[in-house]
Amino acid sequence: MDDFTTEPAYEMYGPDRFPVHLPFGRNGYLFTVPGSFPEDTPAHTNVTNWEMAVYRTEDGWEVRDADGERRVWGTGGSRRTAVGLAFQEIARKRRERAADIADKRVNVLGLEAVPPYAVEVTGSITLVVAPTAIAILRSTEPGEDGRPHFHVTDVDGGDPYVIRQDRTVTLRHTTIGVLHDRCGCDPEDATRFEEEQQALIFVRHALTECWPCPALHPTDCLHCADFDGRPHYACTYKEPCTVCTEDGIKPVG
């Protein structure tokens, strides 16, 4: 959604939603403005999702945020018009705020306009390792014997089953991710850093494996581009190329 191209999902509310002294209509509709809206603001300036209320007034329709300033963000002769104007005003304010943050970073703090390093977790898995099985953990429940019962499936699929915790059973947790280094990506859910060393420390302690983002080099392998003159497809964190695998080249972290 950019400004207002698609109407949000509405949920009807009644007189019990807001206290009488608050300036909301007794009946109306609730909807959400995502914290990542608008899409052209950097992810590190995102806020929490806002719950909004739109309701009828004597002159038409009015939109207020339900939990923050409770200010009017848009009015109009129809619900769609009022909501559309609210989205436009919210987008304007958030873009203004993002610009202020960038200005402060550059001109006051002496930093880059956006944090240059971001570590994004892209997947994780927990293996339950028993003497007779290696399985993927799906959930854990306490058993009647007081020991955890691990609900698992085999790594190649199949029906779920249970492995009971005992001294022969261990858990192995693997978390993989991507290191973004001025690549132009702007992952919404990532941990951001000002210095490369900070990012690498986080990678080393928080992730089992972390591959550099290939966005800046979509046709060349990051680790061994033109390695011994042997062309090959680009590596990704999900599928290292054959050359990298054969040469034992490791991912970052």
Helices and strands as residue ranges (DSSP letters): E 11-13, E 28-33, G 43-45, E 50-57, E 60-65, E 72-76, H 79-107, E 117-130, E 133-142, E 148-154, E 157-164, E 170-181, E 191-193, H 196-206, E 209-212, G 227-229, H 242-247
